[in-house]
């Protein structure tokens, strides 16, 4: 992929957890739209370096920054480093997520704490720190999933915290508006990934069958939605959770 000019030319974007999985695809999409992308990672150092090398080879403008979004002190240090490197931040994509999979009665306090610290507090702390660097306005896009509103087997910890992220999005949109910062949330249905196989083994065919679009979603589908929400074209959208799921949530989750 070659990276050239686009609607985000001159913008600086931070993608948390942007080195692998859906985060990497989101990173590619935002870079393709012309932004300079700061890829945040915590443990995935090799994946982050590989992503940086590939993007630079394609002509993208990119750099890496390490930090855990699950720890407020680490978030503050990360944004301090960004402030030292860049005069301002224009875009934040809160993609990093964590949480144990399992039923309510199987999840441990540690599972819940990891989900809350990363998904909810990580989103909050990064949003507030980013807003302070968005001089003259900026855009924040949080990430959710349809498991925040619909029951997905084994997804309780993540689903509950993502529901909180959707509520947080509305409050942030209201309170950060005077700073010129707009906030929205991108939500996706089940994506064609290894995570889906963990949550619902053998469910791919059933999900596709129940989806009006007649297929599973892809990381590219989610990335295009995020790309739209951080671009000027979506400037009239604020405080919303936009769902891209091929129409799956028009009906119920497939039976086990």
Residue pairs with C-beta under 8 A, 6 or more apart in sequence:
1 28
1 32
1 58
2 58
2 59
3 31
3 32
3 34
3 55
3 58
3 59
3 60
3 61
4 34
4 59
5 34
6 32
6 33
6 34
6 35
7 33
7 34
7 231
7 232
7 233
8 30
8 33
8 34
8 35
8 91
8 230
8 231
9 34
9 35
10 34
11 34
11 35
11 36
11 90
11 91
12 35
12 36
12 38
12 86
12 88
12 89
12 90
12 91
13 30
13 35
13 36
13 37
13 38
13 89
13 90
13 91
13 92
13 93
13 230
14 37
14 38
14 40
14 65
14 82
14 89
14 91
14 92
14 93
14 126
14 130
15 23
15 26
15 27
15 30
15 37
15 38
15 39
15 40
15 93
15 95
16 23
16 40
16 69
16 92
16 93
16 94
16 95
16 96
16 122
16 126
17 23
17 40
17 41
17 42
17 69
17 95
17 96
17 97
18 24
18 26
18 27
18 37
18 39
18 40
18 41
18 51
18 93
18 95
19 27
19 39
19 40
19 41
19 44
19 47
19 48
19 51
19 64
20 44
20 47
20 51
21 193
21 219
22 95
22 191
22 193
22 219
22 222
22 223
23 95
23 96
24 47
24 51
25 219
25 220
25 222
25 223
26 93
26 95
26 219
26 222
26 223
26 226
26 227
27 37
27 39
27 51
27 55
27 62
28 55
28 223
29 220
29 223
29 224
29 226
29 227
30 37
30 91
30 93
30 226
30 227
30 230
31 37
31 55
31 60
31 61
31 62
32 60
32 227
33 227
33 231
35 61
35 90
35 91
36 61
36 62
36 63
37 55
37 60
37 61
37 62
37 63
38 62
38 63
38 64
38 65
38 82
38 86
39 48
39 51
39 52
39 62
39 63
39 64
39 65
40 65
40 66
40 67
40 69
40 78
40 96
41 47
41 48
41 64
41 65
41 66
42 66
42 67
42 68
42 69
42 96
45 66
48 64
48 66
49 64
51 62
52 62
52 63
52 64
55 62
56 62
63 85
65 78
65 81
65 82
66 78
67 74
67 75
67 77
67 78
68 74
68 75
69 75
69 94
69 96
69 118
69 122
69 123
69 125
69 126
70 98
70 114
70 117
70 118
70 121
70 122
71 117
72 121
72 125
75 122
75 125
75 126
75 129
76 125
76 129
78 129
79 126
79 129
79 130
79 132
79 133
82 89
82 133
83 133
86 133
87 135
88 133
88 134
88 135
88 136
88 138
89 130
89 133
89 134
89 138
90 134
90 138
90 139
91 138
91 139
91 140
91 141
91 230
92 126
92 127
92 130
92 138
92 139
92 140
92 141
93 140
93 141
93 143
93 226
93 230
94 122
94 123
94 126
94 127
94 140
94 141
94 142
94 143
94 165
95 143
96 118
96 122
97 118
97 119
97 143
97 158
97 162
98 114
98 115
98 117
98 118
98 119
99 111
99 112
99 114
99 115
99 118
99 119
99 157
99 158
99 161
100 107
100 108
100 110
100 111
100 112
100 114
100 115
100 157
101 154
101 155
101 157
101 158
101 198
101 199
102 111
102 154
102 156
102 157
103 153
103 154
103 156
104 156
107 156
107 157
111 157
112 157
114 157
115 157
115 158
115 160
115 161
116 161
119 158
119 161
119 162
119 164
119 165
120 161
120 164
120 165
120 168
123 142
123 165
123 168
124 168
124 172
127 140
127 142
127 168
127 172
127 176
127 183
130 138
130 140
131 138
131 140
131 176
131 179
131 181
134 179
134 180
134 181
136 180
137 179
137 180
137 181
137 182
138 180
138 181
138 182
139 181
139 182
139 183
139 184
139 229
139 230
140 172
140 176
140 181
140 182
140 183
140 184
141 183
141 184
141 185
141 186
141 226
141 229
141 230
142 165
142 166
142 168
142 169
142 183
142 184
142 185
142 186
143 165
143 185
143 186
143 187
143 226
144 162
144 163
144 165
144 166
144 185
144 186
144 187
144 241
145 158
145 159
145 162
145 187
145 188
145 189
146 152
146 187
146 188
146 189
146 190
146 243
146 245
146 248
146 249
147 155
147 158
147 159
147 162
148 159
148 160
148 162
148 163
148 165
148 166
148 187
149 163
149 249
150 249
150 252
150 253
151 159
151 253
152 159
152 190
152 199
152 200
152 253
153 199
153 200
153 253
153 256
154 198
154 199
154 200
155 199
162 187
165 185
166 185
166 187
166 241
169 183
169 184
169 185
169 239
169 240
169 241
170 239
172 183
172 239
173 182
173 183
173 184
173 238
173 239
174 239
176 182
176 183
177 238
182 235
182 237
182 238
183 238
183 239
184 229
184 234
184 237
184 238
184 239
184 240
184 241
184 242
185 240
185 241
185 242
186 222
186 225
186 226
186 229
186 241
186 242
186 244
187 241
187 242
187 243
187 244
187 245
188 217
188 221
188 222
188 225
188 243
188 244
188 245
189 211
189 217
189 243
189 244
189 245
189 246
189 248
189 249
190 196
190 200
190 203
190 207
190 216
190 217
190 245
190 248
191 216
191 217
191 218
191 219
191 221
191 222
192 204
192 216
192 217
192 218
193 219
196 203
196 204
196 207
196 216
197 204
200 207
200 254
200 256
203 254
204 216
206 254
206 255
207 216
207 248
207 254
208 214
208 215
208 216
209 254
210 248
210 251
210 254
211 245
211 246
211 247
211 248
212 246
212 247
212 248
212 250
213 246
213 247
214 246
215 246
216 246
217 244
217 245
217 246
221 244
221 246
222 244
225 242
225 244
228 234
229 237
229 242
243 249
